[in-house]
Amino acid sequence: MTNLSADLDARSEVDKPAMQRPDLVFTDTGSPRSTHFDDFYFSTDNGYAETDYVFLQGNGLAQRFAQLAEHSHFTVAETGFGTGLSALATWELFEQTAPATARLTYISTERYPLSKNQIQQALAAWPSLSWRVDRLVADYPPRVPGFHFLELNDRVDLLLLFGDVNDTLSDLNALVDAWFLDGFTPCRNPDMWQPPLYQAMARLSHADTTVATFTSASQVRNGLQGAGFVITRKPGFGKKREMLYGRFVGIQGPPRPGLWPQNEWHWPTPSSTRPESRAAIVIGAGLAGAHTAWELARRGWQVTVLEQAADAAAGASGNPQGAIYARLSHDDTPVNRFYTQALHLAQRRLAKLPDTVPHQQCGLLQLNQGNKEARRFGHLHQHNPFAGELADCLNQAQASDQAGVPLPCEALFFPGGGWVQPPALVADRLTHPGIQLMLNHRATALNRLDDGQWQVQAETPEGLQTLIAPQVILCNAWNARHLAHSQYLPLKPIGGQVTRIESTPALARLQAVICSDRYLVPAFDGAHSLGASFHVGQTEPCLSKQDDIDNLNNAHQRLPDLLSGYEAVRDARAGQRCASPDFFPQVGPLLDAERFIETYQTGLTKRLTARLPQPPYQSGLWVNLAHGSKGLCSIPLASRALAAWINGEPLPLAQSVANHLNPNRFIIRQLIRGQR
């Protein structure tokens, strides 16, 4: 039921629109009210009791949560996040009734997101929820359009979709178990209660999906019935005479025109299924492999991680310090949306790392060095969608103040940014009890067995070893090109060297990460990491004194008042990053490339996919590759999305964003262009 875009060559230069802010006032009794819709966010009698009666009881959630199987997953979707009261009440009920290994994803769409302060004020009437409110506010995302993923705890996730409901739900990839049909009343908010809403609900529902709503308006009842829900009325809460609840049974008779989303421009992908066997093999023990294994292990999977080297994080993931950053712009593109969401998640996880992982959330400054950067900064000055939320434009004096050292130009400041020690982060993720790490195991071949499982052959010092699992995830960067099933992926190695320089009295004052075309990190263990050099096509690590000189010269040119270019070099480390031709990660399922070419080599255009057969995917074979120099930012979200995909959970990314991560996008482009 998911889609992958065939229109992967499109490039948008549309400004990221600013989110509309709610016109919110509080009455004398403390109830939040929208002046725009002339309506209250919840019942003035008792909003919590209304949520419990209408949505929790209306969907029978207490009983359904209690009946969940071990390691199962439940998805609630809501129209109108508002103050977050329904989300917090559902979270509370889930923890009280569901098995300890079950998981919950709460999805909610909102066109007018409240601020953190407004949420806290609106929910102050329920002190029992105060710690949950604090948890929500601590991770509350920047109010920019798109999908935003929050981890409320180890087994409860919140997926906020900021934007118009008709846009956000059409971009959602999920199987919903219960709908909270909320939002301001239909007569005051007619734009929401339209046919596209009910059509999206039908697409995202299954045979056991339920729905409940506070309203009994005939247009709502008719819309739900037309979309395949059997609807019943019952007495409403408080002053409301009636409410509606029901169950999805599907569309009777022939499909109605326009009810289902058009398939043109999209590629169907494997449907979301709940796995029977929870065993997987991850190839590669760098950042991508460690995060992928950790995400699966958190969901009750038994994961074997194969690493060809004698230690984990032996490749580019072994640098002593790494910056968590993304190059954001004002453009509203899938790439920008991905990195916006990825950066927010990476920064929140940085803040929660244990002391055993050296790190510092000290802020990060991206310098305006002119040329292409001047254009980006010019646009951000005119329209910065992240201002006050994720990143702010600072003038030279302000940037220098944040850095603690003199800077030569203005900068974009990320207060949640910082640095982490990648090997320690990898080790932390791999210590999960559900993960078995096998070093000195070089995967040499993959074979699909008759029972659908995968056989992995690995060379070890003791000889050839064979392992079997239903799911295999390739996280071995450039080395994925050495396996037959992934040879068709366009991957390129990029050599890079990080130089460690001794601290000086001037450098000791540095209190934020500085990024331009290279980065400089505050001191750790008396030295600063500086780098990295950039050598496209370099396939083997090669320490070079010239690279140390180049790193120092570059830093001196960018920061002439801070570095002389002759600082003492303590040590250096060389490694290989892995990148795609478009410098965007490759995350998702792999195709049977030969069968795919045979099937689609003629007649393939961007607008014919609705007529084409299901692409021949290699069931159970996945990749998480090509994160380049931004892996510390992109890998947490990519790994989380991949684990959700494998585990049958809602995709925490918009489908339009996932389309651009599709590892098969390059072979699709070639066939569309008539290239073999």
Secondary structure, 3 states (H helix, E strand, C coil): CCEEECCCCCCCCCECCCCCCCCEEECCCCCEEECCCCEECCCCCCHHHHHHHHHHCCCCHHHHHHCCCCCCEEEEEEECCCCCHHHHHHHHHHHHHCCCCCEEEEEEEECCCCCHHHHHHHCCCCHHHHHHHHHHHHHCCCCCCEEEEEECCCCEEEEEEECCHHHHHHCCCCCEEEEEECCCCCCCCCCCCCHHHHHHHHHHEEEEEEEEECCCCHHHHHHHHHCCEEEEEEECCCCCCEEEEEEECCCCCCCCCCCCCCCCCEEECCCCCCCCCCEEEEECCCHHHHHHHHHHHHCCCEEEEECCCCCCCCCHHHCCCEEECCCCCCECCHHHHHHHHHHHHHHHHHHCCCCCCCEECCCEEEECCCCHHHHHHHHHHHCCCCCCCCCEEECHHHHHHHHCCCCCCCEEEECCCEEECHHHHHHHHHCCCCEEEECCCEEEEEEECCCCCEEEEEEECCEEEEEEECEEEECCHHHHHHCHHHCCCCCEEEEEEEEEEECCCCHHHCCCEEECCCEECCCECCEEEEECCCEECCCCCCCCHHHHHHHHHHHHHHCCCCCCCCCCEEEEEEEEEEECCCCCCEEEEEECHHHHHHHHCCCCCCCCHHHCCCCCEEEEEEEEECCHHHHHHHHHHHHHHHHHHHHCCCCCCCHHHHHHHCCCHHHHHHHHCCCC
